[in-house]
């Protein structure tokens, strides 16, 4: 039977559709009536942030939640409707997370990058500015974005979050849904995380990780989030133990953190390393000083010293010299090579650090510098003392002035037990510049016989070594220079009878 041209079945179907629409409209109206608006209090945003910076913050929050709740890995994917999803499986985001308060839970953990609610709010504002649709879904509700006037101030428009209750109270985690961004935005955001970089970890320490550098620049990560780039670093690094200075340096943007903030932590990481891949690279780079190809880590004395000690441990024939040694003492370098040593050129300030280290090092742990090499040579060589009776008459005349020379500076220093005249101070005659030597262990001053050719040579060498004896300092040190200055002053005063 037909009713004005329509079948009864068609009429019933039309009624069913209207009923369904009425039910959906009613449900929508219920949700609208129960929707809440949350003022994000944002008028101005970070203008230099791009879409991928905002996505970085969302990924960072998801990774933090994964760590805090020990849940499954986050997932990042695009659905058939071209919506991108960043999904974690934690406790679910609610409107409380949109406040700009310190998160005590995150502050207490050194494993996380997030500290405040600022990053998420900046991310939402950036996405809205770039006309990216945002939908945040969790068991606590669905959050979307809109602009609205501040309550009681119609002329001030800010970004608001609209929160609609959800029917899925058993949902795990949070699903950030984004529409309008592209594959490049997602890729650029993921590139800021070590987790997605596929880099090789060379070594893990209690302070962080040393990472193989895959590009022309190195990346600096903090808890897996990239915060800086370095153009002349040997490795990339992931800092996992944060100093107070580093925590303060983590600004809202988490980018371009200054080198001064993370230098100490990278030093600590490198000085903990034992893996051959790291040690070998440091040693090889240490030897590039002369070529000018050394990386910045080896310009830090702490790291260069560590590499030097490791190099000395691996190859006991290593000797450390300066460019000045090469220029002024070529014969010394030649003798080192002849005896099987391998001279490595390093900066003079590093040699000074080595000398300080050697003063407190145990036997067998010293680093062989040119002065340490000479010291070892001296310890292994016993000079032959020349008897005073074997001196020539002219040499004896000069030697007999010893007491008078001492009187010029107020008498022989008590610490000096004996003056010995020797033919050689070192086994090799290559070191012609060494004409005198103070030996603290035996309290003896050695003076080469050639110095007895004139009173000027003998007196100058004797007083020079007395300055070493009285100051307890080596050549070219502040203490030695001061003692020598005092001695010259005393000498001048006595000669002028003042």
C-alpha distance (Angstrom), angle and dihedral (degrees) to the residues before:
residue distance angle dihedral
X1 . . .
X2 3.79 . .
X3 3.79 127.7 .
X4 3.78 108.5 -151.4
X5 3.75 92.5 -36.3
X6 3.85 96.5 -41.0
X7 3.78 127.5 102.0
X8 3.77 120.5 -124.9
X9 3.82 89.8 -119.6
X10 3.81 92.5 55.3
X11 3.76 90.9 48.6
X12 3.79 92.3 52.1
X13 3.81 91.6 49.0
X14 3.80 90.4 52.3
X15 3.78 90.3 51.0
X16 3.81 91.5 50.1
X17 3.78 91.5 52.3
X18 3.79 91.1 50.5
X19 3.79 90.6 49.2
X20 3.83 91.3 51.5
X21 3.80 90.8 47.7
X22 3.79 90.0 49.5
X23 3.80 90.9 50.6
X24 3.86 92.2 48.6
X25 3.79 91.5 46.2
X26 3.76 90.0 49.4
X27 3.82 90.9 49.6
X28 3.79 90.3 48.4
X29 3.77 90.6 49.4
X30 3.80 90.1 51.3
X31 3.77 90.5 52.7
X32 3.80 91.4 46.6
X33 3.75 90.2 50.3
X34 3.81 91.2 50.0
X35 3.84 96.0 41.2
X36 3.79 116.7 117.7
X37 3.78 128.8 -152.6
X38 3.80 120.9 -141.5
X39 3.80 117.1 -162.9
X40 3.81 109.2 -135.7
X41 3.82 90.2 -165.6
X42 3.79 92.8 -135.0
X43 3.80 121.3 144.5
X44 3.79 100.8 146.0
X45 3.77 123.9 34.9
X46 3.78 137.8 -171.3
X47 3.79 100.0 -73.6
X48 3.80 93.3 -165.9
X49 3.80 92.8 58.5
X50 3.78 115.2 106.1
X51 3.80 126.7 -161.1
X52 3.80 92.1 -90.8
X53 3.82 91.3 55.6
X54 3.79 89.1 58.4
X55 3.80 92.3 46.5
X56 3.81 88.0 50.4
X57 3.81 89.9 60.6
X58 3.79 92.1 50.0
X59 3.81 91.8 49.4
X60 3.82 90.0 46.4
X61 3.80 91.8 53.5
X62 3.80 91.0 47.8
X63 3.81 91.9 51.0
X64 3.82 90.9 47.5
X65 3.80 90.4 52.2
X66 3.80 90.4 49.2
X67 3.81 90.0 54.3
X68 3.80 95.1 43.9
X69 3.80 94.0 49.4
X70 3.82 98.3 32.5
X71 3.80 89.8 -131.5
X72 3.80 133.3 147.5
X73 3.79 122.5 -59.2
X74 3.77 115.2 -80.1
X75 3.81 117.7 -105.4
X76 3.80 128.6 -139.7
X77 3.82 117.3 -168.0
X78 3.80 145.8 137.5
X79 3.79 120.7 -119.7
X80 3.80 129.1 -145.2
X81 3.80 91.1 -91.2
X82 3.84 91.5 58.8
X83 3.79 93.5 -108.0
X84 3.79 114.8 140.2
X85 3.79 116.7 -138.6
X86 3.81 129.0 -156.2
X87 3.78 104.1 -171.8
X88 3.79 132.4 -176.8
X89 3.80 126.7 178.5
X90 3.78 100.9 -139.5
X91 3.79 132.9 106.1
X92 3.78 99.3 -52.5
X93 3.79 130.5 -108.8
X94 3.80 120.2 -93.2
X95 3.79 134.2 -179.9
X96 3.82 92.1 -88.7
X97 3.82 87.5 71.9
X98 3.81 89.0 62.8
X99 3.80 92.5 68.2
X100 3.80 120.7 100.4
X101 3.80 97.4 -123.7
X102 3.78 131.0 124.7
X103 3.76 111.6 -93.3
X104 3.81 105.4 -132.0
X105 3.78 91.3 -164.5
X106 3.80 91.5 56.8
X107 3.79 94.4 39.9
X108 3.80 90.3 58.4
X109 3.81 93.6 53.2
X110 3.81 124.2 74.8
X111 3.80 90.3 -167.5
X112 3.80 95.4 73.4
X113 3.79 133.6 74.5
X114 3.83 98.9 -155.9
X115 3.79 120.3 86.1
X116 3.82 107.8 156.8
X117 3.80 141.2 28.7
X118 3.80 89.8 -113.0
X119 3.81 96.9 90.7
X120 3.80 95.1 56.9
X121 3.80 93.3 46.9
X122 3.80 91.3 48.6
X123 3.79 89.1 49.3
X124 3.80 93.0 52.2
X125 3.80 91.9 47.3
X126 3.80 91.5 49.1
X127 3.79 92.7 49.8
X128 3.81 90.9 48.9
X129 3.82 90.9 49.8
X130 3.81 89.5 53.2
X131 3.82 90.6 48.7
X132 3.80 93.6 -114.1
X133 3.79 112.0 155.7
X134 3.79 111.7 -127.4
X135 3.78 129.3 -161.9
X136 3.80 120.6 172.5
X137 3.77 113.1 -165.0
X138 3.81 127.4 -170.0
X139 3.79 138.7 134.1
X140 3.80 87.2 -87.0
X141 3.80 93.3 63.2
X142 3.79 144.4 -79.2
X143 3.81 117.8 -70.4
X144 3.80 124.1 -158.4
X145 3.81 131.6 168.4
X146 3.79 133.3 -112.6
X147 3.79 139.1 152.2
X148 3.77 120.5 -114.8
X149 3.78 141.2 158.2
X150 3.75 117.9 -87.7
X151 3.76 113.0 -102.7
X152 3.81 107.3 -85.9
X153 3.82 93.7 3.3
X154 3.79 110.1 82.2
X155 3.80 93.5 175.2
X156 3.81 93.8 60.1
X157 3.81 114.2 75.6
X158 3.79 119.5 -168.7
X159 3.76 137.7 168.2
X160 3.81 115.0 -86.4
X161 3.77 133.2 -168.5
X162 3.79 113.9 -135.8
X163 3.79 111.7 -149.7
X164 3.80 120.5 -160.0
X165 3.83 122.0 -174.8
X166 3.78 117.2 -109.8
X167 3.78 131.9 -134.9
X168 3.82 91.7 -150.2
X169 3.79 101.2 82.6
X170 3.81 92.2 160.3
X171 3.79 96.5 57.2
X172 3.80 115.3 131.5
X173 3.78 119.6 -134.6
X174 3.78 129.7 -25.9
X175 3.79 130.3 -56.5
X176 3.80 114.2 -155.2
X177 3.79 105.9 -161.8
X178 3.82 119.4 -164.2
X179 3.78 128.2 -175.4
X180 3.79 122.4 -173.4
X181 3.81 100.6 34.8
X182 3.78 121.0 106.2
X183 3.78 140.2 -140.3
X184 3.81 91.9 -91.0
X185 3.81 92.3 55.4
X186 3.80 90.5 52.6
X187 3.82 92.6 44.8
X188 3.82 92.7 49.7
X189 3.79 90.5 50.3
X190 3.80 93.8 48.0
X191 3.82 89.6 49.0
X192 3.82 87.6 67.7
X193 3.82 91.4 65.3
X194 3.77 127.1 76.6
X195 3.81 89.0 -147.9
X196 3.81 91.2 69.9
X197 3.83 98.8 35.6
X198 3.83 98.7 85.5
X199 3.82 89.4 -143.1
X200 3.80 122.4 157.0
X201 3.80 115.7 -110.1
X202 3.82 106.2 -138.4
X203 3.81 96.0 -171.0
X204 3.79 140.6 -13.4
X205 3.81 121.2 -142.0
X206 3.79 134.0 175.1
X207 3.80 89.1 -96.5
X208 3.79 99.3 45.4
X209 3.77 146.6 -66.7
X210 3.80 135.5 -61.7
X211 3.80 109.8 -139.6
X212 3.78 129.7 -163.3
X213 3.80 110.8 -109.5
X214 3.80 110.0 -123.4
X215 3.82 99.7 178.2
X216 3.81 138.8 41.0
X217 3.80 88.9 -88.2
X218 3.78 132.7 48.9
X219 3.80 125.1 -124.9
X220 3.78 124.2 -135.6
X221 3.80 113.6 -151.8
X222 3.79 130.7 -173.9
X223 3.79 111.5 -156.0
X224 3.77 88.4 -20.2
X225 3.83 97.8 -49.5
X226 3.79 118.5 112.8
X227 3.81 113.3 -120.2
X228 3.83 104.2 162.2
X229 3.79 147.4 5.0
X230 3.81 128.3 -133.8
X231 3.79 122.2 -158.9
X232 3.82 98.2 -162.5
X233 3.79 105.4 35.8
X234 3.78 122.9 123.2
X235 3.82 94.1 -143.3
X236 3.78 141.0 14.6
X237 3.82 116.9 -117.1
X238 3.79 139.9 -151.8
X239 3.81 111.7 -157.5
X240 3.79 111.5 -152.6
X241 3.82 100.7 166.9
X242 3.79 109.7 62.2
X243 3.80 126.7 -151.9
X244 3.80 120.6 -145.7
X245 3.81 88.9 -109.4
X246 3.78 90.6 54.0
X247 3.79 92.7 48.9
X248 3.79 90.1 53.6
X249 3.80 91.2 49.0
X250 3.79 93.4 57.9
X251 3.77 98.7 99.4
X252 3.77 129.2 -175.7
X253 3.78 93.0 -84.3
X254 3.82 95.1 45.4
X255 3.80 88.5 -149.9
X256 3.77 133.3 108.5
X257 3.79 93.9 22.7
X258 3.82 105.6 -179.3
X259 3.79 120.6 -105.4
X260 3.79 92.2 -122.6
X261 3.81 88.9 66.0
X262 3.79 95.8 58.6
X263 3.82 104.3 26.2
X264 3.82 95.5 94.4
X265 3.79 92.5 49.7
X266 3.81 92.5 50.6
X267 3.80 89.5 49.7
X268 3.81 89.3 52.1
X269 3.80 91.4 48.8
X270 3.81 93.4 51.4
X271 3.81 94.3 45.6
X272 3.83 88.7 56.0
X273 3.80 94.2 52.7
X274 3.80 121.5 113.4
X275 3.82 102.8 160.5
X276 3.80 114.2 116.6
X277 3.80 92.7 -131.1
X278 3.80 90.1 61.7
X279 3.81 99.1 37.1
X280 3.81 93.2 47.4
X281 3.81 91.1 50.6
X282 3.82 91.9 49.4
X283 3.80 92.0 48.6
X284 3.79 92.8 47.9
X285 3.79 90.9 48.7
X286 3.80 91.8 47.8
X287 3.79 88.2 62.1
X288 3.82 92.4 55.2
X289 3.82 94.6 77.5
X290 3.78 93.1 102.3
X291 3.81 93.1 47.4
X292 3.79 94.7 50.4
X293 3.82 91.1 -126.8
X294 3.79 96.3 109.6
X295 3.81 116.6 130.9
X296 3.78 122.4 -124.3
X297 3.81 96.7 -105.1
X298 3.81 89.7 66.0
X299 3.81 90.6 53.8
X300 3.81 86.9 69.4
X301 3.80 107.4 89.3
X302 3.82 93.2 -145.1
X303 3.79 91.6 57.7
X304 3.82 93.9 39.1
X305 3.82 89.7 51.8
X306 3.79 91.0 50.2
X307 3.81 90.9 49.6
X308 3.82 89.8 47.0
X309 3.80 92.9 52.3
X310 3.79 91.0 47.7
X311 3.80 90.2 48.3
X312 3.80 91.1 49.8
X313 3.80 90.2 48.2
X314 3.79 92.9 50.7
X315 3.82 95.7 41.4
X316 3.79 114.8 25.7
X317 3.83 91.1 -171.7
X318 3.81 92.0 68.8
X319 3.79 116.0 117.3
X320 3.79 123.5 -173.7
X321 3.78 117.6 -139.4
X322 3.81 137.1 165.8
X323 3.78 132.0 -125.4
X324 3.81 85.4 -108.1
X325 3.82 89.9 58.7
X326 3.79 89.6 53.0
X327 3.78 90.7 51.5
X328 3.80 101.5 41.3
X329 3.81 102.6 28.3
X330 3.82 108.0 34.8
X331 3.79 90.5 146.7
X332 3.79 90.1 57.4
X333 3.81 90.7 52.7
X334 3.80 90.6 47.7
X335 3.79 91.5 52.3
X336 3.81 91.2 49.4
X337 3.79 89.6 54.4
X338 3.81 91.9 45.3
X339 3.80 89.7 55.4
X340 3.81 92.2 50.7
X341 3.81 99.2 -98.5
X342 3.80 122.1 139.4
X343 3.82 112.3 -139.4
X344 3.82 114.6 -147.7
X345 3.82 117.8 -166.3
X346 3.82 114.0 -132.3
X347 3.83 134.0 163.9
X348 3.79 119.1 -78.5
X349 3.81 92.9 -119.9
X350 3.80 88.7 58.1
X351 3.80 90.2 51.6
X352 3.81 87.9 54.7
X353 3.81 89.3 53.7
X354 3.79 89.6 49.4
X355 3.81 91.7 51.6
X356 3.81 90.0 51.6
X357 3.79 89.7 48.3
X358 3.81 92.1 49.0
X359 3.81 91.3 54.1
X360 3.79 90.1 64.5
X361 3.80 100.4 30.0
X362 3.78 124.0 110.1
X363 3.78 121.6 -116.8
X364 3.77 111.0 -74.1
X365 3.81 93.5 22.1
X366 3.80 99.5 78.5
X367 3.78 121.2 114.2
X368 3.79 114.6 -122.1
X369 3.78 108.7 -120.5
X370 3.80 122.1 164.0
X371 3.81 91.1 -94.2
X372 3.80 91.7 45.2
X373 3.79 88.6 49.4
X374 3.80 90.2 53.8
X375 3.78 90.5 45.8
X376 3.79 90.5 52.7
X377 3.77 89.9 48.0
X378 3.78 90.6 51.4
X379 3.80 92.5 48.3
X380 3.79 90.1 51.4
X381 3.80 93.4 47.4
X382 3.79 126.4 67.6
X383 3.82 110.5 -155.7
X384 3.77 117.4 -137.9
X385 3.78 110.1 -117.4
X386 3.79 116.3 -135.3
X387 3.77 115.2 -135.6
X388 3.76 114.4 -122.3
X389 3.79 88.8 -128.8
X390 3.82 88.6 61.0
X391 3.78 93.8 58.2
X392 3.80 119.2 106.0
X393 3.83 116.3 -106.4
X394 3.83 91.0 -104.8
X395 3.84 92.1 48.2
X396 3.79 90.7 49.0
X397 3.83 91.8 52.2
X398 3.81 89.6 56.7
X399 3.81 94.0 42.3
X400 3.80 90.6 52.4
X401 3.82 88.2 63.0
X402 3.83 89.1 69.7
X403 3.81 95.2 100.6
X404 3.80 91.9 47.7
X405 3.81 91.2 50.0
X406 3.82 89.4 52.7
X407 3.81 90.5 49.2
X408 3.82 89.0 58.7
X409 3.83 89.6 64.9
X410 3.80 95.1 39.0
X411 3.78 99.9 -85.4
X412 3.80 137.1 -51.4
X413 3.81 111.2 -42.1
X414 3.80 109.6 -105.4
X415 3.80 91.6 -129.0
X416 3.83 91.6 60.9
X417 3.78 108.1 88.4
X418 3.82 101.2 175.7
X419 3.81 145.3 -0.1
X420 3.79 115.0 -138.7
X421 3.81 127.5 -168.8
X422 3.84 111.4 -147.6
X423 3.78 136.9 177.0
X424 3.81 93.1 -136.7
X425 3.78 132.8 16.5
X426 3.80 93.8 -168.6
X427 3.73 129.3 31.0
X428 3.79 92.2 -115.9
X429 3.79 120.5 61.7
X430 3.79 89.4 -148.1
X431 3.79 90.5 96.7
X432 3.81 97.6 69.3
X433 3.79 90.4 153.7
X434 3.80 90.5 67.6
X435 3.79 102.8 85.9
X436 3.79 99.2 147.8
X437 3.80 138.0 28.1
X438 3.79 135.6 -172.3
X439 3.82 112.2 -149.5
X440 3.84 108.8 -161.7
X441 3.82 94.3 -170.6
X442 3.82 93.4 61.3
X443 3.84 97.2 22.7
X444 3.79 89.7 -128.4
X445 3.79 129.5 138.2
X446 3.79 114.2 -146.4
X447 3.81 117.3 -155.8
X448 3.76 122.8 -174.3
X449 3.80 114.3 -120.6
X450 3.81 92.1 -124.3
X451 3.82 88.7 70.4
X452 3.82 89.9 69.3
X453 3.79 88.9 72.9
X454 3.82 90.0 91.9
X455 3.78 138.9 10.9
X456 3.82 89.7 -123.3
X457 3.82 93.0 57.0
X458 3.77 94.9 44.0
X459 3.81 97.1 43.9
X460 3.81 92.5 44.6
X461 3.82 93.2 51.2
X462 3.82 93.4 43.3
X463 3.81 93.6 51.2
X464 3.81 91.4 43.7
X465 3.81 91.4 56.5
X466 3.82 90.7 43.2
X467 3.80 87.2 57.9
X468 3.79 88.6 54.9
X469 3.79 90.4 48.3
X470 3.80 95.2 49.5
X471 3.82 96.6 41.2
X472 3.79 97.9 38.7
X473 3.81 86.0 -142.5
X474 3.80 134.2 125.1
X475 3.79 127.2 -122.8
X476 3.79 119.2 -69.0
X477 3.78 94.1 21.0
X478 3.80 127.8 127.5
X479 3.82 92.7 -119.5
X480 3.79 93.1 50.6
X481 3.80 93.0 47.2
X482 3.80 90.5 50.2
X483 3.80 92.2 50.3
X484 3.80 91.6 47.6
X485 3.80 89.8 49.5
X486 3.80 91.5 51.1
X487 3.79 90.7 48.2
X488 3.79 92.8 50.8
X489 3.80 89.1 49.1
X490 3.80 91.7 52.4
X491 3.79 90.8 46.8
X492 3.80 92.3 50.6
X493 3.79 92.2 48.0
X494 3.81 92.9 52.5
X495 3.78 94.1 45.4
X496 3.80 90.7 50.7
X497 3.82 91.4 44.4
X498 3.81 92.3 -128.8
